[in-house]
Amino acid sequence: MVSQELREYEQARSHYQQALDIKIEYNDRYSQASTYHQLGRVSQELREYEQARSHYQQALDIFIKYNDRYSQASTYHQLGSVAQALREYEQARSHYQQALDIFIEYNDRYSQASTYYQLGKVLEELDNISEAKACYLEDLKISIEYDDKSGLATTLRNLARFCRKYPDSDFVAEIANSLNATVEELEKLFEDFSNDE
């Protein structure tokens, strides 16, 4: 994980593979899942999407076998991310929805935010604008609820882009209301984001 954080992905892959080999040698099947998941993350960082998908699927199969429902959520999310990168939008939507369902089931509201965000992006690609709006709003509400400054900045930048592409005064008013801001204040903020680009 240290190598991964340092973006030394080949080194990270080597260490994860050694960990996996030991877990396989000792027949520690359940522990293999988290290592497969991390190998998937490394492959994804290296844009080796089919390899990433394979690792995530192995992790998911183990989580399912051991009935670790909660751990399945982040793996479904990552499978959605891989499908999204490969422009397999229906597949991505399905995986993100499965992740979201589990996060909701376990009342993990904070983790729902990034899944709503990504699901919104996929729905936008599928021209399902009304559902994309609903996802983006939910992401915004959670970011506000948890006072997640970094998440909120990303969300607002995305909303500014989205509102330029799909103008809708009612939606802008809804966003402003969520932020306890006026429409004018929000439009000024959106303008600042577009000037940054």
N, C-alpha and C positions, 0 to 999 in steps of 0.2 A: 504494500500500500504506500510505503514511503517513496519507492521508485515511481509509482503511479502518480503520486502528488507532484513529484519533480518532473513529470512528463517524460520519464525515462522508460518508455513503454516496452521496449524489447527486454530490458532488465526486469521490469515488473512481470512480464509474461513468463520469463524464465523462473522467477521465484514462485509465482502462482502454480506453475506446472510442477515444480518440485514439491510444493505443498500437496497438490492433488495426487501426485504419485505416491506419497506417503499415506495419504488418506485411503487410497485404493489398496495399497499394500496391507493396511490394517483393517480393511473392509469397513471403514467408517463412512458408510454411504451417506448418511444425513449431512455430515460436515462437508462432503464433496459439493453440495449444492451451492454454498456461499462462494466456494472457490471457482466453480463453473461460472457463477454470476460475475465475479470479478474478472475472470478471463474474458467474458463477454464484453465487459466495460473496456478492457484494454483493446480488444479487437475492434470495437466500435470507434475508439479514439484513433485507431490506425486506419479507419474507413474500410476495414475488412468485414463488410456487413454480413455476408453469408456465414463466415466463421463466428461472428458475434451472435447471430441468430441461433446457430447450432449450440453454442455454449449456454445461452439463455434458456433454450429449450431443454437442455439436459438439467439445468438447475430447476426449472419449472416442474419437470417430470418428477424429480426427487421431492420437491416441496409438496406436490400433489400426493405422491406415494405416502409421505409421512404426515399428511393432513395438516401441514403448516400453512394454513389459509392466509394468514397475514403476510408471510414472506413472499407469497405468490404475487402480491400486489406490485411490488417494485420490479419484479421480473416481467410481469405483464406490461408495466409502464415502459421498460427498456425494450421489450419486443415491439411495442408500438413505435418507439423512437426509431428502431431499425427499419420497420416497414415504412415509416414516414420518410426516412432518408432515401429509401428505394422507390419512393412515390407510389407505394402500394397503399393507397389511402383508405380503402375499405377495410383492409387488414389492420392498418394502424388504428382506425376508429374502433374496431372490435377489441383490440388489445387494451387501448386506453379506457374503454368503457368497462372492461373486466377489472382493471386496476382500480378505477373509480368506485365501482360497486363494492369492492373489498374495503377500500379506505372508508367508505360510508358505513359499511357493516360494522367496522371496528371503531367508528366515530373518530377517525384520525383526520380531523378537519384540516390541519396544517398541510398534510401531504396531498390533500385533494387539490390544493391550489395549482401546483405545477401540472397536474394531470388535466384539470379543467383548461388550463392555458394551452397545453399541447392538443387536447381534443378540439378546442376552438380553432386552432390553426388548421387541423385536418378537415374539420367541417367547412372552413372557409375554402380550402382547396376543392372540396366537393360541391361548392356553390350552395351550401346549406347555411345561408347567412343568418337566418333567424336563430338557429340552434347555436351557431358560432357566437352570436351576441350574448346569448344566455350563458354560455360557458365563460366568455370573457368577463361578464359581470360577476359571476360567481367567484372567479379568480380574484377579481378586484376586491370583492367583499371580504374574502378570507385574508388577503394581504393587509387590508385595513384592520381587520379584527385582530391579527397577530402583530400589528405594527412592524411588518416586515419591510423595512426601508428598501432593501435591494430588490426584493420581489415586486414591490410597489412601483419602483422606477421602471423596471422591465415591463410591467403590466401597462403603465401609463404610456410608455413609448409605443407599445404595441397598439393600444387603443387610439393613440393619435394617428398612427399609420392607417389603422382600420377605418377610422372616421373620415379620413381624407379620401379613402378609396370608396367607401360606402356612406355618403353623407345621409344623416338621419337626425333631425333636430330632437326628436323624442328620445332617441338613444343617448345623445349628448346630454340632455337634461337628466336622464336617469343616472348617468355616470357622475355628473355634477352633484346630484342629490346624494349619491353614495359617499362622496367626498366632503359633504357639507360645504360645498362651494357654489358660487353662482356660475351660470353658463358662461358668462364673460370671463370669469377667472379661469375656468377650465379651458376655454378657447385660447386664452393667453398662454397657458401652460403648454397646450398642444402646439401652439405657434413656436414656442421656445424649443420644443423637441424637434420640430421640422427644421428650425434654423441650425440645430446641432448636426443634422445629417449631411 
